[in-house]
Amino acid sequence: MASGPTSPTGRKSPIDFLSNLAIRAIIGLAMVVPYRLRVPMAGWIVSRLVAPIAGYSNRVRENLAYVCPDLPEAEVKRLIRAVPNNAGRTLIEIYSGKSFTARFAHAPLTGPGVTALEEAHAAERPVVLVTGHFGNYDAPRAALLAKGFRVGALYREMNNGYFNPHYVAAISQIGEPVFPRGRKGLSGFIKFLRGGGMAGFLMDQYMWDGADLKFFGKIAPTALSAAELALKYDALVVPVYGIRQPNGLDFEVVCEAPIPHSTPEDMTQALNDSLEALVRQHMDQWFWIHRRWKPNRERPAQSTRDTASTGPDVPS
């Protein structure tokens, strides 16, 4: 499962060019180091060097102040370091290809949804897998592929047009098929789903035209597409997560119980609630760097009551 916003071509400004060079340099440096050292090294670089310069530290603080205003300052400071550390680890794991996927060859799947997935696979029933930017969001895909499940992912192309091609190549190493958002990619994605495949979604990014659902008690515009496709094609909806383990290298891949079919809004709110419950248990593993809420941005579908909810003014 993959992510990152925008147009098929992406931006190609001088800043994007320099940003891509910096990212490639970090990745290139890390890739010459053995895997067990590479992952923590990438986490350290992103948390100690990249995050303060890129503004990630401030964004983590602002998001936490908005939805968790009573969080102790010591915990906020810990998360300001720990969140980008996890993000750095995730990035280099995705670029590590076989070194990353090999860790799932014998790793068990856990949770009440495992049996449901096995039954759906045997019956060739479509499955919508939903996760968030938590732990390593490609760990569930890697684990399910290692167990012989047919898993495809829909991804949003990166803003940075220089970065996107090598990022797509990296996520494709973990497993295929992967489909870009857009008419052509969505067509292939739906065909794969209808053929009994398991289709992976990331559902925890701000969607300006999404439904006004709640996440951490605040309005967080959320896409309904995963639930809508599940209802249209009678697909099972299963929340799946890769929880980073204390050694920082391994994962527990949890498959939760399927979300019952109802309305797209109710199903998607249940998915938000599922992710929130897990994030509250592992606050340092969610991507608090995202502009998830954008409370001061006006949207056509937003009510006066929602726009009145103030918080960090985080520009897009």
For each residue, the residues with C-beta under 8 A, 3 or more apart:
1: 129 131 137 138 140 141 153 155 200 201 202
2: 137 138 153 155 156 167 168 171 178 202
3: 133 137 155 156 202 205
4: 155 156 157 158 159 164 167
5: 156 157 158 159 205
6: 10 11 156 157 158 159
7: 10 157
8: 157 180 182
9: 12 161
10: 6 7 16 157 158 159 160 161 162 163 164
11: 6 16 159 160 161
12: 9 16 17 161 162
13: 16 17
14: 17 18
15: 18 19
16: 10 11 12 13 19 20 159 160 161 162 163
17: 12 13 14 20 21 162
18: 14 15 21 22
19: 15 16 22 23 160 162 163
20: 16 17 23 24 160 162 163
21: 17 18 24 25
22: 18 19 25 26
23: 19 20 26 27 163
24: 20 21 27 28 166
25: 21 22 28 29
26: 22 23 29 30 42 45 46 50
27: 23 24 30 31 42 91 92 95
28: 24 25 31 32
29: 25 26 32 33
30: 26 27 33 38 41 42 45 92 95
31: 27 28 38 92 95 96
32: 28 29
33: 29 30 37 38 41
34: 37 38
35: 38 39 96 99 100 249
36: 39 249
37: 33 34 40 41
38: 30 31 33 34 35 41 42 92 96
39: 35 36 42 43 89 92 93 96 248 249
40: 37 43 44 89 248
41: 30 33 37 38 44 45 92
42: 26 27 30 38 39 45 46 88 89 91 92
43: 39 40 46 47 84 85 86 88 89 248
44: 40 41 47 48 85 88
45: 26 30 41 42 48 49 50 88
46: 26 42 43 49 50 51 84 85 87 88 91
47: 43 44 50 51 81 82 83 84 85 88
48: 44 45 51 52 81
49: 45 46 52 53
50: 26 45 46 47 53 54 56 84 88
51: 46 47 48 54 56 57 80 81 84
52: 48 49 56 57
53: 49 50
54: 50 51
55: 58 59
56: 50 51 52 59 60 83 84 87 289
57: 51 52 60 61 80 84
58: 55 61 62
59: 55 56 62 63 288 289 291 312 314
60: 56 57 63 64 79 80 83 84 288 289
61: 57 58 64 65 76 80
62: 58 59 65 66 311 312 314
63: 59 60 66 67 288 290 292 293 312 314
64: 60 61 67 68 71 76 79 288
65: 61 62 68 69 311 312
66: 62 63 69 218 293 295 311 312
67: 63 64 215 216 217 218 293 311
68: 64 65 71 216
69: 65 66
70:
71: 64 68 75 76
72: 75 76
73: 76 77
74: 77 78
75: 71 72 78 79 283
76: 61 64 71 72 73 79 80
77: 73 74 80 81
78: 74 75 81 82 284
79: 60 64 75 76 82 83 283 284 288
80: 51 57 60 61 76 77 83 84
81: 47 48 51 77 78 84 85
82: 47 78 79 85 86 284
83: 47 56 60 79 80 86 87 284 286 287 288 289
84: 43 46 47 50 51 56 57 60 80 81 87 88 289
85: 43 44 46 47 81 82 88 89 284
86: 43 82 83 89 90 135 244 284 285 287
87: 46 56 83 84 90 91 287 289
88: 42 43 44 45 46 47 50 84 85 91 92
89: 39 40 42 43 85 86 92 93 136 244 248
90: 86 87 93 94 135 136 137 138
91: 27 42 46 87 88 94 95
92: 27 30 31 38 39 41 42 88 89 95 96
93: 39 89 90 96 100 136 138
94: 90 91 100 136 138 167 170 171 174
95: 27 30 31 91 92 170
96: 31 35 38 39 92 93 99 100
97: 100 101 170 173 174
98: 101 102 173
99: 35 96 102 103
100: 35 93 94 96 97 103 138 142 174
101: 97 98 104 105 142 145 146 173 174 175
102: 98 99 105
103: 99 100 107 249 250 251
104: 101 107 139 142 143 145 146 251 253
105: 101 102 146
106:
107: 103 104 143 146 250 251 253
108:
109: 114 117 143 144 147 253 255
110: 114 252 253 254 255
111: 114 254 255 256 257
112: 115 116 255 256 257
113: 116 117 238 239 240 255 256 257 258
114: 109 110 111 117 118 255
115: 112 118 119
116: 112 113 119 120 236 238 255 257 258
117: 109 113 114 120 121 127 144 149 198 236 238 255
118: 114 115 121 122
119: 115 116 122 123 125
120: 116 117 123 125 126 127 198 236
121: 117 118 124 127 149 150 198
122: 118 119
123: 119 120 196
124: 121 195 196
125: 119 120 196 234 235 236
126: 120 193 194 195 196 197 198 199 230 233 234 235 236
127: 117 120 121 197 198 199 235 236 237 238
128: 193 198 199 201 226 227 229 230 235 236 237 238
129: 1 140 141 144 151 198 199 200 201 238 240
130: 200 201 202 203 226 237 238 239 240 271
131: 1 134 137 140 200 201 202 203 239 240 241 242 275
132: 137 202 203 204 241 275 279 286 287
133: 3 137 202 204 205 286 287 290
134: 131 137 204 241 242 243 275 278 279 282 285 286 287
135: 86 90 139 241 242 243 244 251 282 285
136: 89 90 93 94 139 242 244 251
137: 1 2 3 90 131 132 133 134 140 202 242
138: 1 2 90 93 94 100 141 142 171 174 242
139: 104 135 136 142 143 242 251 253
140: 1 129 131 137 143 144 200 240 241 242 253 255
141: 1 129 138 144 145 151 153 174 175 200
142: 100 101 104 138 139 145 146 174 175
143: 104 107 109 139 140 146 147 242 251 253
144: 109 117 129 140 141 147 149 151 198 240 253
145: 101 104 141 142 148 149 151 174 175
146: 101 104 105 107 142 143
147: 109 143 144
148: 145
149: 117 121 144 145 198
150: 121 192 196 197 198
151: 129 141 144 145 175 197 198 199 200
152: 176 177 178 179 189 192 193 197 198 199 200
153: 1 2 141 171 177 178 179 199 200
154: 178 179 180 181 185 186 189 199 200 201
155: 1 2 3 4 168 171 178 179 180 181
156: 2 3 4 5 6 180 181 205
157: 4 5 6 7 8 10 164 168 180 181
158: 4 5 6 10 161 163 164 167
159: 4 5 6 10 11 16
160: 10 11 16 19 20 163 164
161: 9 10 11 12 16 158 164
162: 10 12 16 17 19 20 165
163: 10 16 19 20 23 158 160 166 167
164: 4 10 157 158 160 161 167 168
165: 162 168 169
166: 24 163 169 170
167: 2 4 94 158 163 164 170 171
168: 2 155 157 164 165 171 172 178 180
169: 165 166 172 173
170: 94 95 97 166 167 173 174
171: 2 94 138 153 155 167 168 174 178
172: 168 169 175 176 178
173: 97 98 101 169 170
174: 94 97 100 101 138 141 142 145 170 171
175: 101 141 142 145 151 172
176: 152 172
177: 152 153 188 192
178: 2 152 153 154 155 168 171 172
179: 152 153 154 155 185 186 188 189 192
180: 8 154 155 156 157 168 184 185
181: 154 155 156 157 185 186
182: 8 185 186
183: 186 187
184: 180 187 188
185: 154 179 180 181 182 188 189
186: 154 179 181 182 183 189 190
187: 183 184 190 191
188: 177 179 184 185 191 192
189: 152 154 179 185 186 192 193 199
190: 186 187 193 194 229 233
191: 187 188 194 195
192: 150 152 177 179 188 189 195 197 199
193: 126 128 152 189 190 197 199 229 233 235
194: 126 190 191 233
195: 124 126 191 192
196: 123 124 125 126 150
197: 126 127 150 151 152 192 193
198: 117 120 121 126 127 128 129 144 149 150 151 152
199: 126 127 128 129 151 152 153 154 189 192 193 229 235
200: 1 129 130 131 140 141 151 152 153 154 240
201: 1 128 129 130 131 154 225 226
202: 1 2 3 130 131 132 133 137 205
203: 130 131 132 222 223 226 268 271 272 275
204: 132 133 134 215 222 272 275 286 287 290 292
205: 3 5 133 156 202 290 292
206: 210 220 221 290 291 292 293 294
207: 210 221 222 223
208: 221 297 299
209: 221 299 300 301
210: 206 207 213 221 222 223 224
211: 221 222 223 224 264 265 268 301
212: 219 221 301 302 303 306
213: 210 219 220 221 222 265 268 269 272
214: 217 218 219 220 269 272
215: 67 204 218 220 222 272 275 276 292 293
216: 67 68 220 276 279
217: 67 214
218: 66 67 214 215 293 295 309 311
219: 212 213 214 293 295 302 306 309
220: 206 213 214 215 216 272 292 293
221: 206 207 208 209 210 211 212 213 294 299 301 302
222: 203 204 207 210 211 213 215 268 272
223: 203 207 210 211 226 268
224: 210 211 227 228 264 265 268
225: 201 228 229
226: 128 130 201 203 223 229 230 237 268 271
227: 128 224 230 231 237 259 263 264 265 267 268 271
228: 224 225 231 232 264
229: 128 190 193 199 225 226 232 233 235
230: 126 128 226 227 233 234 235 236 237 261 267
231: 227 228 234 261 264 267
232: 228 229
233: 126 190 193 194 229 230
234: 125 126 230 231
235: 125 126 127 128 193 199 229 230
236: 116 117 120 125 126 127 128 230 258
237: 127 128 130 226 227 230 258 259 261 267 271
238: 113 116 117 127 128 129 130 255 256 257 258 259
239: 113 130 131 255 256 259 271 274 275
240: 113 129 130 131 140 144 200 253 254 255 256
241: 131 132 134 135 140 253 254 256 275 278
242: 131 134 135 136 137 138 139 140 143 251 252 253
243: 134 135 251 252 253 254 278 282 285
244: 86 89 135 136 248 250 251 282 285
245: 248 249 250 251 252
246:
247: 250
248: 39 40 43 89 244 245
249: 35 36 39 103 245
250: 103 107 244 245 247
251: 103 104 107 135 136 139 143 242 243 244 245
252: 110 242 243 245
253: 104 107 109 110 139 140 143 144 240 241 242 243
254: 110 111 240 241 243 278
255: 109 110 111 112 113 114 116 117 140 238 239 240
256: 111 112 113 238 239 240 241 274
257: 111 112 113 116 238
258: 113 116 236 237 238
259: 227 237 238 239 267 270 271 274
260: 267
261: 230 231 237 267
262: 266 267
263: 227 266 267
264: 211 224 227 228 231 267 268
265: 211 213 224 227 268 269
266: 262 263 269 270
267: 227 230 231 237 259 260 261 262 263 264 270 271
268: 203 211 213 222 223 224 226 227 264 265 271 272
269: 213 214 265 266 272 273
270: 259 266 267 273 274
271: 130 203 226 227 237 239 259 267 268 274 275
272: 203 204 213 214 215 220 222 268 269 275 276
273: 269 270 276 277
274: 239 256 259 270 271 277 278
275: 131 132 134 203 204 215 239 241 271 272 278 279 286
276: 215 216 272 273 279 280
277: 273 274 280 281
278: 134 241 243 254 274 275 281 282
279: 132 134 216 275 276 282 283 285 286
280: 276 277 283
281: 277 278
282: 134 135 243 244 278 279 285 286
283: 75 79 279 280 286
284: 78 79 82 83 85 86
285: 86 134 135 243 244 279 282
286: 83 132 133 134 204 275 279 282 283
287: 83 86 87 132 133 134 204 290
288: 59 60 63 64 79 83
289: 56 59 60 83 84 87
290: 63 133 204 205 206 287
291: 59 206 294 314 315 316
292: 63 204 205 206 215 220
293: 63 66 67 206 215 218 219 220 311 312 314
294: 206 221 291 297 314 316
295: 66 218 219 307 309 310 311 312 313
296: 307 310 311 313
297: 208 294 316
298: 302 307
299: 208 209 221 302
300: 209
301: 209 211 212 221
302: 212 219 221 298 299 306 307
303: 212 306 307
304: 307 308
305: 308 309
306: 212 219 302 303 309
307: 295 296 298 302 303 304
308: 304 305
309: 218 219 295 305 306
310: 295 296
311: 62 65 66 67 218 293 295 296
312: 59 62 63 65 66 293 295
313: 295 296
314: 59 62 63 291 293 294
315: 291
316: 291 294 297
